[in-house]
Amino acid sequence: MAKFVLDTSIIIDGEITKMLEAGKVDEGSEIIIPLAVLDELQSQASTNKEHGFVGLAEIKKMRELCAKKNISLRFVGQRPDIDDIRLAKHGRIDAIIKDVAMQESATLLTADYVQALVAEAQGIKSQHIRAPTKTTDLEFEKYFDETTMSVHLKENVVPMAKRGRPGNFQLVQLGSDKSTYGELTKIIKEVSEASRVSGAGTVEISRSGATVIQFGKYRIAITRPPFSDGLEITIVRPTVRLALADYNASDKLMERLAGKAEGIIIAGPPGSGKSTLASSLAEFYADKGKIVKTFESPRDLQVPEEVTQYAPLEGSFEKAVDILLLVRPDYTIYDEVRRAQDFNVFADMRLAGVGMVGVVHASSPLDAVQRFMGKVELGMIPHILDTIIFVKDGAINKVYELALTVKVPTGMTEADLARPLVEVKDFESGAVEYEIYTYGEENVVVPVSKVKGTAGESGVRKLAQSKIMDVVRRFDPRAEVNILSDSRVQVKVSKEAAPKIIGRGGSTINELEEELGVHIDVEVKTPTLGKEIAFEVSESGSAITLLVDEAVIGKTVDLYIEDEYVLSSQVGKKARVKVDKRSDAGKQIFNAIVSGQEMRMFLSKR
């Protein structure tokens, strides 16, 4: 009686089920599956990895075929412990499988050449079976034609495809039949096997519920529950490959890219053609005799063979930097600068002297700069970025250059307001379109054209509306701010808030003036009283109610206690103003009622 021990690789390959179907396994033979194999496949399936599902499905199919053909199928051996699982990548599970084959005096069947070689070295009878895997004309390729950008497959949904080119495409249905779970599983298995056998595919990302495989020019993203609500496959393929000359860039831009530009950001919305331009730049620099590398996850840029594509090292681009600097690249293409650590890595390599080209998702050219703000010090941004290329509909739509200077911001007049600022210039005309600088504790972006073109409203007037008011109202929520000139403001506050905003010896007001960059005149606000109206006070639960005449409904009233302003409020539809007892105003009113203080109400003139 022939006895065969199966390892994980031969089960996933599906070759045993094919042998059983073809009658290549004699009746009465015995197939042995080590428990370590079953546990390994279960572990992979539990973390939603494709190989686990494929392997378990093969075992189920194998059991049905064995029952029909009078072939014994059993599970033997020891289950792997925690150390075995931790050392699985170093061959511990494979060693357990070989021990089972030795103990059972059986033939080890494997699709792993190294496993077969080690078994023979130990004197274990083994057979290396390499499945004739299909590597061309795969099932999913039938959905693609020369204009297809991406295919979207989901169980119980009609297949869809985007056809056209970046900026000019449409979503179309592929047939009328809905995709089934079995069809999608077949596509996944076919891609997985073809990737492993041909070497043309690599698993770029493997997470619980998500797998991304780069198979040649195709990027295949697979998601399943719990990450997605059903099994889904998205296959993306670049439809065009352009040289830099195809973008009709100006001679000025071509000269800059060839020489001065070393901190380049390619920005644009999804599907606009950013990665296509990045691939064109990689080829452009490689043709000029530069050493070019890429940082990608997944590695889907279409670049020449001499350009090496790097994935995250041990899951981190920060670790990959240490290796990258040792290979001394002239330029590095950083695809998808998105997370905080990506911006840090980009800045680190640029400051180390490496020419950088980053790809950033942004809806406008300025957004690309703003995404660096907060992650990198403002003054360092021009040293990291010098050229912003905005791509839209597959074409270069706008180019900015950045420069650091020290001057008085546009719209301000006082010389002592000079500060370091970043100028964002239109590359072709050289005109400054935006200024970025620190105002108070915040970085602000001011459109220069709007400041210059707004009659009677300077930069300080524009910023005062939001910034000065926010700062002053920390001391008095009802403060008033009046702009006297480009460098002077008047602040009116209550008599209680005035000492707080001035501070001992003027210390607080001096700090505020330095923070805001303007001179502040503080005045005590004198209330202007309107017509006095009669009202009644009632108390219920957690509220105090001020009852007025119905003629006052919808108007604003001011309440004073002993000539001290307490609150302003709009009279409701029921001719009353409700005040929470727990609020500051509620506590003042309650104390006034208890102590018999005079309360007066006026129609507001504000």
Residue pairs with C-beta under 8 A, 6 or more apart in sequence:
1 28
1 29
1 30
2 25
2 26
2 29
2 30
2 107
3 29
3 30
3 32
3 104
3 105
3 106
3 107
4 25
4 29
4 30
4 31
4 32
4 106
4 107
4 108
4 109
5 32
5 33
5 34
5 97
5 100
5 101
5 104
5 106
5 107
5 108
5 109
6 16
6 31
6 32
6 33
6 34
6 37
6 109
6 110
7 34
7 37
7 94
7 97
7 108
7 109
7 110
7 111
7 112
7 115
8 37
8 40
8 41
8 55
8 93
8 97
9 110
9 111
9 112
9 115
10 16
10 109
10 110
10 111
10 129
11 33
11 37
11 41
11 55
11 58
11 59
11 62
12 51
12 54
12 55
12 58
12 111
12 192
13 111
13 129
13 131
13 133
13 193
14 54
14 58
14 131
14 189
14 193
15 111
15 129
15 131
16 25
16 31
16 58
16 62
16 109
17 58
17 61
17 62
17 65
18 131
19 25
20 62
20 65
20 66
20 69
20 71
21 65
23 69
25 31
25 69
25 71
27 69
27 70
27 71
28 70
28 71
28 72
29 71
29 72
30 71
30 72
30 73
30 74
30 106
31 62
31 66
31 71
31 72
31 73
31 74
32 74
32 75
32 76
32 100
32 104
32 106
33 59
33 73
33 74
33 75
33 76
34 75
34 76
34 77
34 96
34 97
34 100
35 75
35 76
35 77
35 78
35 79
36 77
36 78
36 79
36 80
36 84
36 93
36 96
36 97
36 100
37 55
37 93
37 97
38 59
38 75
39 79
39 80
40 80
40 88
40 93
41 51
41 52
41 55
41 56
41 59
42 52
42 56
43 52
43 85
44 51
44 52
44 53
44 55
45 52
45 53
45 55
45 56
46 52
47 208
48 207
48 208
48 209
48 210
48 224
48 225
48 226
48 227
49 206
49 211
50 188
50 189
50 192
50 211
50 222
51 192
53 185
54 185
54 188
54 189
54 192
57 185
62 73
63 73
65 71
66 72
66 73
76 100
76 104
77 96
77 97
77 99
77 100
77 103
78 96
80 88
80 92
80 93
80 96
83 92
84 92
84 93
84 96
85 93
94 112
94 115
94 118
97 108
97 115
98 108
98 115
98 118
98 119
98 122
98 124
100 106
101 107
101 108
101 119
101 124
101 125
101 126
102 122
102 124
106 125
107 125
107 126
107 127
108 115
108 116
108 119
108 124
108 125
108 126
108 127
109 126
109 127
109 129
110 116
110 119
110 126
110 127
110 128
110 129
111 128
111 129
111 130
111 131
112 128
113 128
113 130
115 126
116 126
116 127
116 128
119 125
119 126
120 126
130 197
131 193
131 197
133 193
133 194
133 196
133 197
133 198
134 190
134 193
134 194
135 194
135 197
135 198
135 200
138 187
138 190
138 191
138 194
139 186
139 187
139 190
140 151
140 153
140 187
140 190
140 191
140 218
140 220
140 233
140 235
143 151
143 153
143 159
143 161
143 174
143 235
144 151
144 161
144 235
144 237
145 163
146 239
147 163
147 164
147 165
147 239
148 161
148 162
148 163
148 237
148 239
149 161
149 162
149 163
149 164
149 165
149 166
149 169
149 236
149 237
149 238
149 239
149 271
150 161
150 162
150 234
150 235
150 236
150 237
151 159
151 160
151 161
151 174
151 233
151 234
151 235
152 159
152 160
152 161
152 162
152 232
152 233
152 234
153 159
153 179
153 184
153 187
153 232
153 233
153 234
153 235
154 179
154 184
154 230
154 231
154 232
154 233
155 178
155 179
155 180
155 181
155 184
155 230
155 231
155 232
156 178
156 179
156 180
156 230
157 178
157 179
158 173
158 174
158 175
158 176
158 177
158 178
158 179
159 173
159 174
159 175
159 179
160 171
160 172
160 173
160 174
161 171
161 172
161 174
162 169
162 170
162 171
162 172
163 169
163 170
163 172
164 170
164 239
165 239
165 240
165 394
166 240
166 271
166 272
166 273
166 276
166 393
166 394
167 271
167 272
167 273
167 392
167 393
167 394
167 395
168 393
168 394
169 271
181 231
184 231
184 232
184 233
185 231
187 233
188 222
188 233
191 201
191 213
191 215
191 220
192 213
194 200
194 201
194 215
195 201
195 202
195 203
195 213
195 215
200 215
200 216
201 213
201 214
201 215
201 216
202 213
202 214
202 299
203 211
203 212
203 213
204 212
204 213
204 214
204 297
204 298
204 299
204 311
205 211
205 212
205 297
205 298
206 212
207 227
208 226
208 227
209 223
209 224
209 225
209 226
209 227
209 228
210 221
210 222
210 223
210 224
210 227
211 221
211 222
211 223
212 219
212 220
212 221
212 222
212 298
213 219
213 220
213 222
214 220
214 298
214 299
214 300
217 237
217 238
217 300
217 302
218 235
218 236
218 237
219 235
219 236
219 237
219 298
219 300
220 233
220 234
220 235
221 233
221 234
221 235
221 236
222 231
222 232
222 233
223 231
223 232
223 234
224 230
224 231
224 232
225 231
236 300
238 275
238 276
238 279
238 300
238 302
240 276
240 394
241 276
241 279
241 302
242 276
242 277
242 280
243 280
243 283
243 284
244 254
244 257
244 280
244 281
244 283
244 284
246 280
247 277
247 280
247 395
247 396
248 395
248 396
249 257
249 396
250 428
252 427
252 428
253 396
253 399
253 427
253 428
256 387
256 401
256 427
257 264
257 281
257 284
257 387
258 288
260 386
261 386
261 387
262 331
262 350
262 355
262 356
262 386
263 350
263 355
263 356
263 383
263 384
263 385
263 386
263 387
264 281
264 355
264 356
264 357
264 358
264 385
264 386
264 387
264 388
264 389
265 337
265 357
265 358
265 359
265 360
265 368
265 369
265 385
265 387
265 388
265 389
266 274
266 277
266 278
266 281
266 357
266 358
266 359
266 360
266 389
266 391
267 274
267 360
267 361
267 362
267 365
267 367
267 368
267 388
267 389
267 390
267 391
268 274
268 361
268 362
268 390
268 391
268 392
268 397
269 361
269 362
269 363
269 392
270 361
272 391
272 392
272 393
272 394
273 391
273 393
273 394
273 395
274 359
274 360
274 361
274 391
275 300
275 301
275 335
275 359
276 302
276 394
277 389
277 391
277 396
278 301
278 333
278 335
278 357
278 359
279 301
279 302
279 303
279 333
281 331
281 333
281 357
282 292
282 294
282 301
282 303
282 304
282 307
282 331
282 333
282 357
283 303
283 304
283 307
285 292
285 330
285 331
285 355
286 292
286 303
286 304
286 306
286 307
290 330
290 331
290 355
291 327
291 328
291 329
291 330
291 331
292 303
292 306
292 307
292 329
292 330
292 331
292 332
292 333
293 307
293 308
293 309
293 310
293 324
293 327
293 329
293 331
293 332
293 333
294 301
294 303
294 307
294 308
294 309
294 310
294 332
294 333
294 334
294 335
295 310
295 317
295 320
295 324
295 332
295 333
295 334
295 335
295 345
296 309
296 310
296 311
296 333
296 335
296 336
297 311
297 312
297 317
297 335
297 336
298 311
299 309
299 310
299 311
300 335
301 309
301 333
301 335
303 309
303 333
307 333
308 327
310 320
310 323
310 324
311 320
312 319
312 320
313 319
313 320
313 323
316 341
317 341
317 342
317 345
318 341
318 344
318 345
321 345
321 348
321 349
324 332
324 349
324 354
325 349
325 352
325 354
329 354
329 355
330 354
330 355
331 354
331 355
331 356
331 357
332 349
332 354
332 355
332 356
332 357
333 357
333 359
334 342
334 345
334 346
334 349
334 356
334 357
334 358
334 359
335 359
336 342
336 359
336 361
337 343
337 346
337 358
337 359
337 360
338 360
338 361
340 375
343 371
343 372
343 375
343 376
344 375
344 376
346 356
346 358
346 384
347 372
347 375
347 376
347 380
347 384
349 356
350 356
350 383
350 384
351 380
351 383
351 384
356 384
360 368
360 371
362 368
362 371
362 390
364 390
365 388
365 390
365 397
365 398
365 399
365 400
366 400
366 424
366 434
366 445
368 388
368 390
369 381
369 385
369 388
369 400
369 402
369 422
369 424
369 436
370 445
372 381
372 384
372 385
373 381
373 436
373 443
374 443
376 384
378 420
378 422
378 436
378 437
378 438
378 443
379 404
379 420
379 422
381 402
381 422
381 436
382 402
382 403
382 404
382 422
383 404
385 402
386 401
386 402
387 399
387 400
387 401
387 402
387 427
388 398
388 399
388 400
388 401
388 402
388 424
389 396
389 398
389 399
390 396
390 397
390 398
390 399
390 400
391 397
398 426
399 426
399 427
399 428
400 424
400 425
400 426
400 427
400 433
401 424
401 425
401 427
402 422
402 423
402 424
402 425
403 422
403 423
403 425
404 420
404 421
404 422
404 423
405 420
405 421
405 423
406 418
406 419
406 420
406 421
407 418
407 421
408 414
408 415
408 417
408 418
408 419
409 417
409 419
409 421
409 435
409 437
409 446
409 459
410 432
410 435
410 446
410 448
410 451
410 452
410 459
411 446
411 451
411 452
411 458
411 459
411 460
411 461
411 462
411 486
412 458
412 459
412 460
412 486
412 487
412 517
413 458
413 486
413 487
414 486
414 487
417 487
417 517
419 437
419 438
419 517
420 437
420 438
421 435
421 436
421 437
422 435
422 436
422 437
423 432
423 434
423 435
424 432
424 433
424 434
424 435
424 436
425 431
425 432
425 433
426 433
432 448
433 447
433 448
433 449
434 445
434 446
434 447
434 448
435 445
435 446
435 448
436 443
436 444
436 445
436 446
437 443
437 444
437 446
438 444
439 463
439 467
439 516
439 517
440 467
440 471
440 515
440 516
440 517
441 515
442 467
444 463
444 467
446 459
446 462
446 463
451 457
451 458
451 459
451 462
454 462
458 486
459 486
460 483
460 486
460 487
460 517
460 518
461 483
461 486
464 481
464 483
464 489
464 518
467 516
468 481
468 489
468 516
468 518
469 479
469 481
471 512
471 515
471 516
472 479
472 481
472 491
472 493
472 501
472 512
473 479
475 493
475 497
475 500
475 501
476 493
476 494
476 496
476 497
476 501
478 494
478 525
478 568
479 491
479 492
479 493
479 497
479 525
480 491
480 492
480 493
480 525
481 489
481 490
481 491
481 492
482 489
482 490
482 491
482 492
483 489
484 490
484 521
487 518
487 519
488 518
488 519
488 520
488 521
489 518
489 519
489 520
489 521
490 520
490 521
490 523
491 501
491 520
491 521
491 522
491 523
492 523
492 524
492 525
493 501
493 522
493 523
493 524
493 525
494 524
494 525
494 565
495 524
495 525
498 522
498 524
500 508
501 508
501 509
501 512
501 522
502 508
502 509
502 522
503 509
503 510
503 511
509 520
509 522
512 520
513 519
513 520
527 558
527 560
527 565
528 605
529 558
529 560
529 602
529 605
530 558
530 602
530 603
530 604
530 605
531 602
531 603
532 600
532 601
532 602
533 548
533 549
533 552
533 557
533 601
533 602
533 603
534 548
534 549
534 601
535 546
535 547
535 548
535 601
536 546
536 547
537 544
537 545
537 546
537 547
537 589
537 593
537 599
538 544
538 545
538 547
539 545
539 590
539 593
542 580
542 581
542 582
543 578
543 579
543 580
543 581
543 586
544 578
544 579
544 581
544 586
544 589
544 590
544 593
545 576
545 577
545 578
545 579
546 559
546 576
546 577
546 578
546 579
546 601
547 575
547 576
548 557
548 571
548 575
548 576
548 577
548 601
549 575
550 575
552 571
552 575
552 603
553 571
553 572
553 573
553 575
554 570
554 571
554 573
555 570
555 571
555 603
555 604
556 568
556 569
556 570
556 571
556 603
556 604
556 606
557 568
557 569
557 570
557 571
557 577
557 601
557 602
557 603
557 604
558 565
558 567
558 568
558 601
558 602
558 603
558 604
559 565
559 566
559 567
559 568
559 569
559 577
559 585
559 589
559 599
559 600
559 601
560 566
560 599
560 600
560 601
560 602
561 588
561 589
561 592
561 597
561 598
561 599
562 592
562 597
562 598
563 600
566 585
566 588
566 589
567 579
567 585
568 604
568 606
569 577
569 579
570 577
571 577
572 578
579 585
579 586
579 589
580 586
581 587
581 590
589 599
591 597
592 598
592 599
